[in-house]
Amino acid sequence: AKTVVLLTVAALSYGVACLAFRIEEANRIWKLCGQFIMRRVNLL
């Protein structure tokens, strides 16, 4: 029974880590896109 609990906790923490990494990645891409768009707007 203990192994099942350990596996569940491991899977959950792994999922949370992946989610956090994805959000971090998305934020970086979003900022890059925002800067690019702002530059384009400034050029117009």
Secondary structure, 3 states (H helix, E strand, C coil): CHHHHHHHHHHHHHHHHHHHHHHHHHHHHHHHHHHHHHHHHHHC
